[in-house]
Amino acid sequence: MKTNQKPILSFFFLLLVIFGVFYFMMPQDYDQSEASLSEFSTKRALETVKEISKKPHFVGSKNHDVVAQYIQKEFQNLGLETSIQEGFTMTEKGTLVYSKNILARIKGTSNTKALLLLSHYDSAPHSSSPGASDDASGIATILESVRAFLYNKTAHKNDIIILFSDAEELGLNGAALFVTQHKWAKEVGVVLNFEARGSSGPSYMLMETNRGNSKMVDAFSNGNATYPVSNSLMYSIYKMLPNDTDLTVFREKGGIQGFNFAFIDSHFNYHTERDNFENLSPKTLAHQGSYLFPLLTYFSNADLSNLNSDDDKVYFNVPFAFMNYPFSWIIPMVIVAFGLIFIFLFIGLGKHVLRIDELLKGFVPLLLSLLVAGGISYIGWKLLLQFYPQYQDILHEFTYNGHDYIYGFTSLSIAICFVFYHKSGKRNAEMNQFFAPLFLWLLLNIGIAIFLKGAGFLIIPVISSSLMLGIYVVTQKSNWLINCILAIPTLVILPPFIQMFPVGLGLKILYGSAILTVLTFGLLLPIFGSFNKKGIWSAVFFLLSIGLFVKAHQASDYTIERPKPNSLVYLYDADVKKSYWTTYDVDLDEWTKGYLGEKPKNAETLNTNKLYSKYGSEFTFMSEAPNKNIAQPTIEFLRDTLKGKQRLYQIKITPNRAVNRYDIFNANEVTLHNLVANGAKAIDFKSNISGSSSGKILSYYVVNNEPLVLSFSISKEDKLDLNLVESSFDLLTNPQFTVAKRKDWMIATPFVLNNAIVIRQKIKPSVSILTKPKSAFRSVNPKDSTTVEVDSLKYKN
């Protein structure tokens, strides 16, 4: 009877530990009434979020200024003097915008270097996002922490700079403006940046360093954050994602190190109109506060003069603690694991409790489990995209029922493991089979020690599990309780990655979670392998996976709570005088079909000048639309000068309607030298800029309908061939159009140009509408050059 209870007891022990790992990642209790003024109050921070996120406030919108004024008022309420930094910046990717940064500074007693608290206050354009999580939550975290800090009259040596940057969503332009042009930037020692890529879940600390991380790791550890969630592998994963944060600019352009704090769960709300106050998790906001409140006290008094280091550390979190050790320990720890496993192997062979043939047979169920679980998860997700084509319009690649799929494929992977480890007629056969996963983990860690040292902590579960083998070969008994205790490092370190990989990288990476599930099962084989009636356990997990897939199916349709993203653009091609309705959607719905029709054409011809999209999206379908009387921009060639081997241009493009964005494309990819746009050069400009693969030169986000003025030169042998795409984000409100409101179960697709009226045309002279026909040209022929000037020709197409 007791023997039969051991698998149940072991199972519930493992389940309890895993539950504790996830439960204690973040605060589960937060103040829902008024907290003491001396403490961080989630409730007060939520009020700030609610105020900022009332309406979308992207750069160029009216509410953008409203939010800026609110932030300045909040600074005044804290007794802080506000300063504004304004100006044009153009990033190396060609994003041009006029940014307006909001700053305040708290003086310290003996500043070595300043602590900078950073968040951005603009919301995402195109998709009507109120920006509650991204990034009103960051603004609120900083304001509430600073309020408590000032209330406590906390003594501090270092100056504290608060920067609420602008235009982060467009191209990190506000941060670039501060780093490259503000005198305070040179005084910053470290940055704490608060961000979001979702609306719930734990906040992860992502460290950004240019050199070694040793001093940064020590500093964070000394800050004693209550709920640290981070590891040295996470920044490597973060770098794989198609996004950066303002902190990236500080690190790359200013050599200033820092810490990102960002939450990524409920990723489907990111940059959509569902990024609102109601969907922001209060626990997540409390977690952000649990970082900043103690770190503010620590870093305001720490020596920030030199956090650079030539040494690196491995780091990872366990509940309520932050563990770290030097990179120099990695290889010795691998050697220790190697030594333990093979010493125990020789002892076991010597005592005849292990057999070579049984050890080799252990590779069969392991490899089959990896192949089948990984293959089914990979192919399974591909098939699900076919069965549920609506998923393809969620560009985040994380569906509303995404967690059900994670748990479903994880359960299925465990069921597969039990199937392949089912048949074993020998007593304690699992201990012979155990060598195979230990050996595979050793190989993985050798690779990690050479190529990915940040993941060096993955050797710890291997060492712990090897002790299970050691106790067995020494005592010739397998103790379930000791095995469960030795399983704790595996349970603490690995399961969070099983969930985090698909949340952070999209459900396309489900196969990675399945493979990691099998590898985790392998490290726990002395426990799972000793379960009698493995067929029943396999059936239980299989039925659980089926139940989770059924649950996912029930949540696969779109509803008010799970709205379908869709897109619609009106595009006028001024060169051929034709208009089109077009979309980025793969799965058309009744709203888009109302404009595109039941049988729209392929939109490949509209992708000649491909507009930027975070996920590389292109127009998918199009249909002809009626021409509207839309005012086109005025184009002036202020300069067209032939000088030596170069032709110098200055072109001014002035909008004649309310517009939000200009995109300039280089049709023949001629190299443009010394490009200056509205007085700004590209940051890290290296003498010339060529068109990208799409030929795009720049994207200008218009504020107050300010014109775009371009200055550049090309080789005199080259021919200028530029295209202009002018966009306004007012398709649903423009009086010339009668576009129906989306259904309540629909939202605007994020990350693409959406709800837009677009004019596409060539940038070239039009002689028939020349406004200064007389004496427009004058020729000068000095000995060393030939110059032909165009005196402010104005073209209105």
VODONU-963468 format. One record per residue (C-alpha): residue in one letter; z negated, x negated, y. Coordinates in steps of 0.02 Angstrom, whole numbers, m for minus. Each point is the difference from the previous one (the first is absolute). Last residue first. Example, Ala and Ser with C-alpha at 12.3 -4.5 7.8 and 13.67 -1.06 7.14 Angstrom:
REM residues 2
> S	m357	m684	m53
> A	m33	69	m172
//
This chain:
REM residues 797
> N	2920	m45	3362
> K	m66	m50	170
> Y	53	m175	44
> K	m63	m92	151
> L	73	m168	49
> S	m128	m106	90
> D	115	m136	66
> V	89	m68	m155
> E	16	m186	11
> V	133	m117	m72
> T	m45	m183	3
> T	102	m148	m60
> S	m90	m164	m17
> D	m2	m187	36
> K	134	m21	131
> P	m43	158	95
> N	106	154	m28
> V	m79	154	80
> S	66	172	m36
> R	m59	163	75
> F	m5	166	m86
> A	m53	171	59
> S	103	m13	157
> K	31	188	m4
> P	m37	103	m155
> K	m186	27	35
> T	m49	158	m97
> L	109	m33	m152
> I	14	163	m96
> S	178	m26	m66
> V	m35	m184	m30
> S	m132	32	m132
> P	m87	m165	m30
> K	m92	m25	m166
> I	m166	39	m83
> K	61	105	m145
> Q	m83	167	m35
> R	m134	93	m99
> I	m100	141	77
> V	m152	61	m95
> I	m108	155	16
> A	m154	m26	m107
> N	m123	97	m107
> N	m9	m158	m106
> L	39	m185	12
> V	m81	m60	m162
> F	m174	m62	m49
> P	m73	176	m17
> T	84	157	m66
> A	m42	150	109
> I	m111	129	m84
> M	31	151	m110
> W	m110	133	m81
> D	m23	95	163
> K	188	21	11
> R	82	m110	131
> K	39	79	167
> A	179	56	21
> V	118	m107	101
> T	71	93	150
> F	76	m144	96
> Q	48	m22	183
> P	m180	39	49
> N	m62	m163	m83
> T	m164	37	m92
> L	40	m29	m184
> L	127	m138	32
> D	m116	m88	122
> F	m21	m177	m68
> S	137	m76	107
> S	119	m131	m64
> E	137	m112	72
> V	101	m104	m123
> L	106	m132	86
> N	133	m107	m84
> L	52	m173	55
> D	166	m91	m25
> L	16	m156	107
> K	145	m108	m55
> D	m28	m183	m39
> E	103	m147	61
> K	m101	m8	163
> S	m158	m27	m104
> I	m130	130	40
> S	m127	19	138
> F	m152	109	32
> S	m81	119	125
> L	m48	177	m46
> V	m73	130	120
> L	m69	160	m77
> P	m41	137	123
> E	m176	74	21
> N	m7	181	m59
> N	m189	7	29
> V	m26	m107	m156
> V	147	m37	m114
> Y	m20	m82	m169
> Y	135	m134	m9
> S	61	m48	m173
> L	92	m165	m6
> I	147	m97	m68
> K	42	103	m153
> G	148	m63	m101
> S	m59	85	m159
> S	m20	m167	m88
> S	m85	m61	158
> G	96	m41	157
> S	m19	m175	64
> I	m127	m68	122
> N	16	m163	93
> S	m99	m144	75
> K	m152	15	m116
> F	m100	144	74
> D	m178	m10	m65
> I	m33	166	88
> A	165	78	50
> K	35	m19	184
> A	m55	131	125
> G	75	34	172
> N	57	175	m44
> A	88	m74	m152
> V	42	m186	m5
> L	116	m71	m132
> N	27	m187	18
> H	152	m7	m114
> L	77	149	m91
> T	85	m51	m162
> V	145	115	m46
> E	m50	121	m137
> N	161	102	13
> A	m83	166	39
> N	m153	m69	88
> F	m116	150	11
> I	m111	60	141
> D	m132	133	m34
> Y	m69	98	146
> R	m153	110	m15
> N	m98	140	81
> V	120	95	111
> A	m17	129	140
> R	177	20	63
> N	116	m107	107
> P	m56	m163	m76
> T	46	m164	86
> I	81	m144	m93
> K	17	m161	98
> I	106	m142	m67
> Q	m7	m183	51
> Y	126	m111	m84
> L	42	m186	0
> R	155	m64	m88
> Q	m25	m177	m65
> K	115	m150	m24
> G	1	m47	183
> K	m60	149	99
> L	88	167	m22
> T	m100	133	90
> D	m20	184	m38
> R	m150	59	101
> L	m72	164	55
> F	96	93	m134
> E	m69	173	29
> I	m20	135	m132
> T	m59	175	47
> P	m73	94	m146
> Q	70	162	m70
> A	m56	172	56
> I	7	120	m147
> N	121	145	15
> K	m8	50	m182
> N	134	m21	m132
> P	m16	119	m147
> A	m55	m77	m166
> E	94	m75	m147
> S	m99	m33	m158
> M	m101	m147	m61
> F	m94	m65	m151
> T	m95	m159	m46
> F	m39	m93	161
> E	m81	m164	m47
> S	m177	m53	m45
> G	m46	m185	m3
> Y	m184	31	m35
> K	m66	m37	175
> S	156	73	78
> Y	107	m84	132
> L	161	88	45
> K	156	m49	m95
> N	152	m14	111
> T	135	38	m128
> N	m118	125	m82
> L	91	153	67
> T	149	m29	m116
> E	m114	10	m153
> A	m54	176	44
> N	59	83	m161
> K	63	173	41
> P	m104	159	0
> K	22	136	m130
> E	m131	136	29
> G	2	m18	187
> L	m58	m143	110
> Y	m83	107	132
> G	m90	136	m100
> K	3	m121	m147
> T	m131	m102	92
> W	m119	148	8
> E	36	67	m175
> D	m35	m168	m81
> L	105	m154	m34
> D	m62	m127	m128
> V	65	m171	49
> D	m52	15	182
> Y	53	m124	134
> T	89	136	98
> T	157	37	101
> W	73	134	113
> Y	159	m65	76
> S	94	m6	164
> K	174	m61	41
> K	71	m76	159
> V	85	m146	m91
> D	m81	m136	105
> A	m144	113	54
> D	m66	20	m177
> Y	m133	134	23
> L	m142	3	m126
> Y	m123	143	m24
> V	m139	m59	m116
> L	m102	92	m131
> S	m136	m61	m116
> N	m110	68	m138
> P	m176	m29	m65
> K	m67	135	m116
> P	m175	61	36
> R	m147	m19	m120
> E	m135	107	82
> I	128	128	62
> T	84	m12	m171
> Y	127	m109	m87
> D	14	4	m187
> S	m65	m141	m109
> A	m183	56	0
> Q	11	98	m162
> H	102	m141	m75
> A	m137	m125	44
> K	m128	109	m90
> V	116	8	m150
> F	15	m190	6
> L	m189	m13	8
> G	m21	114	m150
> I	129	m98	m97
> S	m94	m160	41
> L	m163	77	m60
> L	87	58	m160
> F	57	m179	m31
> F	m174	m66	40
> V	m79	118	m126
> A	137	m31	m129
> S	m26	m188	10
> W	m187	22	m19
> I	31	110	m153
> G	116	m129	m75
> K	m128	m135	34
> K	m116	83	m125
> N	m129	m139	11
> F	m20	m92	163
> S	m25	m186	m33
> G	166	m44	79
> F	m51	85	162
> I	m153	m111	23
> P	60	m168	m68
> L	169	44	81
> L	m68	3	177
> L	107	m145	60
> G	149	80	m87
> F	m32	168	82
> T	11	m90	168
> L	168	m74	m50
> V	59	173	m53
> T	m56	77	165
> L	83	m143	95
> I	165	41	m86
> A	m19	184	45
> S	m44	m41	180
> G	156	m109	13
> Y	105	141	m76
> L	m63	112	139
> I	85	m115	127
> K	131	130	47
> L	m148	107	50
> G	m12	m91	166
> L	m59	m173	52
> G	m172	36	72
> V	m49	154	m99
> P	95	m61	m154
> F	m91	m170	0
> M	m170	67	55
> Q	m37	107	m152
> I	19	m131	m135
> F	m65	m129	124
> P	m166	91	13
> P	m11	m4	m192
> L	3	m193	m10
> I	m150	m77	89
> V	m154	106	m34
> L	49	55	m175
> T	46	m177	m54
> P	m161	m71	73
> I	m100	140	m87
> A	71	m31	m174
> L	m137	m127	m41
> I	m128	140	15
> C	102	112	m114
> N	20	m141	m128
> I	m188	m29	3
> L	m27	186	m35
> W	130	9	m139
> N	m66	m151	m95
> S	134	m77	m111
> K	m74	m99	m144
> Q	47	m166	m79
> T	m140	m75	106
> V	96	m153	62
> V	176	72	m22
> Y	m51	165	81
> I	m96	m73	145
> G	147	m113	40
> L	129	139	m5
> M	m101	104	122
> L	m22	m159	103
> S	189	m7	17
> S	m11	166	90
> S	m104	m74	141
> I	113	m151	18
> V	155	111	5
> P	m79	121	124
> I	m34	m150	116
> I	176	m72	m14
> L	67	138	112
> F	m93	m82	145
> G	146	m120	21
> A	110	137	75
> G	11	m94	166
> K	59	m151	m98
> L	171	76	m29
> F	122	m133	m63
> I	m93	m136	m97
> A	m171	76	m37
> I	83	170	m20
> G	120	m67	m131
> I	m147	m75	m96
> N	m86	167	24
> L	142	94	m82
> L	1	m120	m148
> L	m187	23	m24
> W	20	189	11
> L	129	m10	m141
> F	m121	m104	m105
> L	m141	125	27
> P	118	144	m40
> A	50	m83	m166
> F	m173	m62	m52
> F	m71	176	m5
> Q	101	49	m154
> N	m117	m105	m107
> M	m150	83	84
> E	81	172	m18
> A	7	m21	m189
> N	m189	19	m4
> R	11	66	m180
> K	176	1	m69
> G	112	150	m27
> S	79	m6	171
> K	121	135	55
> H	m40	73	170
> Y	28	m144	120
> F	176	59	36
> V	m52	181	25
> F	m157	m43	99
> C	106	m101	120
> I	123	142	20
> A	m142	120	45
> I	m61	m125	130
> S	174	m6	75
> L	9	191	3
> S	m165	6	93
> T	67	m123	130
> F	163	97	12
> G	m95	160	37
> Y	m127	m81	117
> I	137	m74	109
> Y	106	158	m15
> D	m146	110	54
> H	m31	m119	145
> G	178	26	61
> N	m13	188	14
> Y	44	m1	185
> T	134	m129	m37
> F	m4	m185	35
> E	174	m72	23
> H	m35	m11	188
> L	177	65	23
> I	m45	170	m68
> D	176	71	m10
> Q	21	m67	m176
> Y	m144	108	m63
> Q	106	156	25
> P	110	m58	m145
> Y	m138	54	m121
> F	77	m12	m174
> Q	105	m149	51
> L	m143	m87	90
> L	m107	37	m152
> L	127	m89	m108
> K	m15	m159	102
> W	m189	15	m7
> G	6	14	m189
> I	119	m146	m18
> Y	m125	m118	81
> S	m155	80	m75
> I	79	12	m173
> G	56	m181	8
> G	m169	m68	58
> A	m94	97	m133
> V	126	m42	m137
> L	21	m184	39
> L	m182	m37	38
> S	m62	97	m151
> L	129	m83	m113
> L	m49	m171	65
> L	m184	31	m33
> P	25	88	m167
> V	104	m147	m65
> F	m97	m144	78
> G	m150	37	m111
> K	102	m45	m154
> L	m16	m181	54
> L	m189	9	m4
> E	4	89	m168
> D	106	m140	m74
> I	m113	m134	73
> R	m160	79	m67
> L	m165	28	91
> V	m169	29	m81
> H	38	m147	m113
> K	m147	m100	70
> G	116	m143	46
> L	130	120	67
> G	m132	81	109
> I	m66	m167	60
> F	178	m57	38
> L	37	159	99
> F	m165	m8	91
> I	44	m175	59
> F	175	61	41
> I	m59	144	108
> L	m139	m97	85
> G	110	m149	41
> F	141	104	74
> A	m123	100	104
> V	m83	m161	61
> I	171	m77	37
> V	49	155	99
> M	m164	m14	95
> P	34	m185	34
> I	174	47	65
> I	m66	132	120
> W	m153	m91	66
> S	97	m102	128
> F	58	163	78
> P	m176	16	68
> Y	m119	145	m39
> N	m23	178	62
> M	m94	162	m36
> F	m26	144	120
> A	m138	121	m49
> F	m48	185	7
> P	103	45	m154
> V	103	m152	m49
> N	123	m79	119
> F	123	m143	m17
> Y	27	m174	69
> V	91	m159	m48
> K	m20	m132	132
> D	117	m114	94
> D	m23	m168	84
> D	91	m77	148
> S	m99	106	120
> N	25	90	164
> L	m146	101	66
> N	m21	m114	149
> S	m81	54	162
> L	m67	163	m72
> D	m181	m56	m9
> A	m92	160	m45
> N	m94	112	123
> S	126	139	35
> F	63	m27	m177
> Y	m164	55	m80
> T	m41	152	107
> L	178	65	m8
> L	4	m32	m188
> P	m149	115	m28
> F	77	152	89
> L	180	m42	m43
> Y	m2	13	m188
> S	m111	154	m25
> G	99	83	140
> Q	161	m12	m101
> H	m94	72	m150
> A	m61	146	107
> L	181	36	46
> T	42	2	m186
> K	m145	115	m36
> P	59	116	139
> S	168	16	m90
> L	141	31	125
> N	97	156	m52
> E	m72	121	129
> F	24	m122	145
> N	185	m19	m31
> D	115	m117	m94
> R	79	158	m70
> E	134	m12	134
> T	65	m150	m95
> H	m20	m188	25
> Y	m110	m18	m155
> N	m47	166	m81
> F	78	m46	m168
> H	m110	m156	m4
> S	m149	106	m46
> D	m80	m172	m30
> I	40	m151	108
> F	m154	m51	99
> A	6	m148	118
> F	m115	m136	66
> N	100	m151	56
> F	m94	m163	29
> G	45	m142	116
> Q	79	m165	38
> I	80	m53	163
> G	148	m120	m8
> G	73	92	148
> K	173	51	m59
> E	m24	13	m189
> R	m184	45	m11
> F	m13	109	153
> V	167	84	m41
> T	m58	38	m178
> L	m158	77	73
> D	106	136	79
> T	43	59	m174
> D	143	m35	m120
> N	104	110	m111
> P	119	2	m146
> L	m135	m41	m129
> M	8	m163	m99
> K	m113	m87	126
> Y	m136	126	m41
> I	8	m47	m183
> S	m32	m183	43
> Y	m136	58	120
> M	m80	96	m143
> L	m14	m146	m121
> S	m145	m77	95
> N	m108	152	m25
> S	m65	141	107
> V	m117	147	10
> P	m162	m40	91
> Y	m122	146	9
> T	m153	m56	97
> A	83	m133	109
> N	m112	m153	m1
> G	83	m98	142
> N	m42	m161	m92
> S	130	44	m132
> F	131	28	134
> A	m39	m169	78
> D	1	m89	m168
> V	169	73	m43
> M	69	m49	170
> K	m66	m177	m20
> S	86	m19	m169
> N	165	85	43
> G	114	m150	7
> R	148	1	118
> N	89	135	100
> T	m127	134	m41
> E	4	188	m18
> M	m138	86	m99
> L	22	175	m66
> M	m161	100	m10
> Y	32	162	m91
> S	m63	168	64
> P	m40	116	m143
> G	92	165	m21
> S	72	122	125
> S	134	29	131
> G	140	m120	m40
> R	70	m164	62
> A	m142	m38	122
> E	m55	m134	123
> F	m151	m85	78
> N	22	m180	60
> L	m144	m124	16
> V	69	m154	89
> V	m71	m176	8
> G	m18	m140	127
> V	85	77	151
> E	1	m104	161
> K	186	m39	m3
> A	39	186	m4
> W	m100	32	159
> K	140	m69	110
> H	116	140	m54
> Q	185	m40	m27
> T	40	m50	m179
> V	m145	76	m96
> F	m18	154	110
> L	185	46	6
> A	19	m34	m186
> A	m146	116	m36
> G	83	135	104
> N	166	m30	m86
> L	m58	20	m180
> G	173	69	m39
> L	11	187	30
> E	m163	58	m78
> E	m100	m133	91
> A	70	62	166
> D	m163	m17	97
> S	m158	m98	m31
> F	m180	54	19
> L	m79	m169	34
> I	m189	m21	11
> I	m57	m175	45
> I	m177	m51	m44
> D	m66	m156	85
> N	m106	m108	m113
> K	m185	m36	14
> H	m71	169	m46
> A	m164	92	25
> T	13	181	m57
> K	m45	119	139
> N	m25	132	m135
> Y	100	124	105
> L	137	m131	23
> F	22	m25	m187
> A	m12	188	m32
> R	142	32	125
> V	99	m148	m67
> S	m8	73	m176
> E	52	173	63
> L	146	m68	101
> I	60	m115	m141
> T	m4	129	m138
> A	78	132	113
> I	148	m112	46
> G	26	m43	m183
> S	m8	182	m54
> A	123	46	138
> D	121	m115	m90
> D	80	45	m113
> S	m134	115	m70
> A	16	133	133
> G	177	m49	50
> P	60	171	58
> S	164	m31	m95
> S	147	102	66
> S	124	m90	m114
> H	118	m97	115
> P	m130	m120	76
> A	m160	m68	m79
> S	m157	8	107
> D	m49	m117	141
> Y	m182	m52	20
> H	m8	m167	m88
> S	m156	m87	m65
> L	m83	m166	36
> L	m173	m71	27
> L	11	m179	65
> L	m146	m121	m17
> A	7	m134	135
> K	m17	m186	m21
> T	m145	m112	48
> N	m81	124	118
> S	m172	m36	64
> T	m87	161	56
> G	133	125	m48
> K	108	109	112
> I	68	165	m63
> R	186	18	32
> A	116	150	12
> L	184	20	m35
> I	136	134	m7
> N	176	m60	m43
> K	154	83	75
> S	162	m48	m85
> Y	179	10	64
> V	107	m10	m156
> L	130	m108	m86
> T	9	m18	m189
> G	126	m136	m44
> K	m74	m67	m161
> E	m58	m156	93
> T	m103	116	109
> M	47	53	175
> T	m137	23	127
> F	m2	95	163
> G	m156	13	107
> E	m170	75	31
> Q	m179	m62	m14
> I	m134	121	57
> S	m180	m44	39
> T	m154	106	m28
> E	m175	m37	61
> L	m133	52	m124
> G	m147	116	34
> L	18	88	m167
> N	56	159	89
> Q	128	m106	92
> F	70	m61	m165
> E	12	181	m57
> K	95	42	159
> Q	124	m139	m35
> I	25	68	m175
> Y	33	176	67
> Q	127	m68	125
> A	96	m88	m138
> V	m5	158	m105
> V	77	102	142
> D	130	m135	30
> H	61	14	m180
> N	m9	188	19
> K	155	m1	108
> S	102	m90	m133
> G	81	m169	32
> V	m102	m93	m131
> F	m64	121	m131
> H	m142	120	39
> P	10	142	m125
> K	m127	135	47
> K	m186	32	m19
> S	m23	m169	m82
> I	m96	m88	139
> E	m130	136	22
> K	m30	29	m185
> V	m16	m187	m33
> T	m130	m14	137
> E	m97	146	m72
> L	9	m84	m170
> A	m83	m155	71
> R	m147	106	59
> K	m19	74	m174
> T	18	m169	m85
> S	m144	m65	105
> F	m30	m188	7
> E	m183	m25	38
> S	m110	m27	154
> L	40	173	67
> S	m83	73	m154
> A	113	113	m100
> E	45	177	54
> S	42	105	m152
> Q	125	m33	m138
> D	m57	m179	m19
> Y	82	m83	m149
> D	m33	m1	m187
> Q	121	m66	m129
> P	23	m166	88
> M	139	m103	m80
> M	35	m99	m158
> F	m157	69	m81
> Y	87	146	m86
> F	146	m103	m65
> V	m105	m132	m89
> G	m132	129	m49
> F	129	108	m89
> I	64	m153	m92
> V	m177	m44	m54
> L	m36	178	m58
> L	161	10	m100
> L	m37	m164	m88
> F	m174	61	m47
> F	71	168	m51
> F	122	m84	m119
> S	m130	m117	m73
> L	m120	144	m33
> I	138	102	m82
> P	58	m148	m103
> K	m180	m39	m51
> Q	m46	177	m52
> N	88	m8	m166
> T	m101	m153	m48
> K	m162	90	39
> M	46	139	m119
//
